[in-house]
Amino acid sequence: MTTRTSAYSKAIRMLTVANMYPSAKDPVYGTFVRNFVEEIDRLNTGGTNDLVVIKGRRFNALSKLAAYISFYSRLTFRLLFGKYDLIYIHTITFPIPPVRIIGLFRKLPLVFNVHGDDVLPSGKLKKLLKRISIPEVRKAKMVVSPSDYFKGVLLDEIPGLDPAKIFVSPSGGIDAKFFRDQSSIAASDHQIPLIGYVSRIDSGKGWDTFLKALSELKSKGLKIKAVIAGRGAQTPMMLQMLSDLQLTDCVDYLGPVAQEELPKLYASFDIFIFPSIRLNESLGLVGLEAMAAGIPVIASNMAGPAGYVRHNVNGYLFQPGNHTELAKAISLFLNATPEVQNAMRTAAAETAKKYDSKKVVEEMYDKLLSIT
């Protein structure tokens, strides 16, 4: 991180754009954007940071349409008449239509913060929006990638993008509330080890690999207890598999957990499982949040998590989708000596420190200052 002796002598007139932002009724939606905005405001005391965002999710087509009409109208007005040093846009898909149109006749000082499914979209609409965004992404002053892994994906997916414009910054980093005091990170006193999964219950997230691994461990007589938190399109399938594999006695499904409850939940685990097989897992912030609590992580050896999980140091890596390898990794940790387990907990906490949100956003702010 650069020395901050002169950083505050310059302020930025900034516009932050995002189609996801927390609301009173939906406080966990887009929290990474809110955290970014709050930290930038803390640093950019002499500047301004206007917001054009959609607060909260919409669950029917009519309200979603109304939200986007308002969003695009406000964004168009700001792009046409606002005077900004930087226009910081989270995602390159849904906010792009007015940006592309106005960019045809007005030079915009754009910064794009890309996310996994922006660059590797699955739906037809997102694929179309990605194609529309490519000229603006190439012209941007800077493109923010969540990880070195995803920087490579960006360069493959957006031909002609200047590598020098890509700045690697981990999605706003980890909020301070996730970090546990180092002295409290020690072997748990659980009689039965607690294995955690916190993620969407969707295709490719690896929940099925996790359940198959638990079933294998149970069949070998290992006493285990697991917790699953999250929801998604495949929640009914997951619940059915729990029943089919006779795991309901040892797996608690919590459903979605509020953001403020997550630090306590992570801290209750003995080991955290991140079995996603998605190539668009650009960073994998949940794994880092678990590490901030001193919890080692077992992750698929691919995409973003492979960049911070160090095998046999702060966790384990296993072949993506291979439940037998995952079961072996879980067993390896649970059968390790207390000294080995504690060393891994310490290493996990040390890894997470590199992603502390204040450090991350200060580095980001210094970079933004350098391009204005």
Summary of the structure (lengths in Angstrom):
residues: 372
radius of gyration: 21.5
end to end distance: 18.3
largest distance: 68.1
contacts: 1237
relative contact order: 0.13
helix: 46%
strand: 17%
